[in-house]
């Protein structure tokens, strides 16, 4: 299978761990398991996984505290799989470096789809450091030439609109938090000015979406951030 990968499942609940392992193996992936933070960091160094599925409620350490060490020691795609539904937890996980956040109970097919998407983008990045052109629906984003086309026609964007779109396009299908986008586009001093971001997103939807009232390209993760859906 071209999309087969090594997946590290970090989960203290044995039942959920078995479910995740069986699901991943059925999809052709190689799975290693850790029941706590200590095992997770050891296996990270030994097994070099492509994807880490991380529970936050670990017995020896809060999973949020593991995100930065994982990011420092590995280039694996990091997907949080947690029962914590609070938006603040999701934002914190994403700001610390998680690539995605899936809330329990989860649909196994959706989780597999997110892993497939993450692996596809990961492998594209490995072969071509950063894709110069990103196609999403009827929209083409040319990052090298700072040009955006819809149905072949160039669309004029304001500098801030383009910068927001470019940040999303560099990480398609990944949720970027409000703070991440504000810091990247407006600077560290403006991370609480969410209204700036909303104005830019509204402008992008007006110019790029077929129906701006029902966006399909730039989708909102409620109280968390935005995702460019490819």
Buried (B, 14 or more C-beta within 10 A) or exposed (E): EEBEBBBBBBBBBEEBBEBBBEBBEEBEBBBBBBBBBEBBBEBBEEBEBBBBBBBBEBEEBEBBEBBEBBBEEBEBBBBBBBEBEEBEBBBBBBBBBBBBBBBBEBEBEEBBEBBBBBBBBBBBBEEEEEBEEBBBBBBBBBBEEEBBBBEEEEBEBEEBBBBBBBBBBBBBBBBBBBBBBBBBBBEEEBBEBBEBBEBBBBBBBEBBBEEBEEBEBBEEBEEBBBBBBB
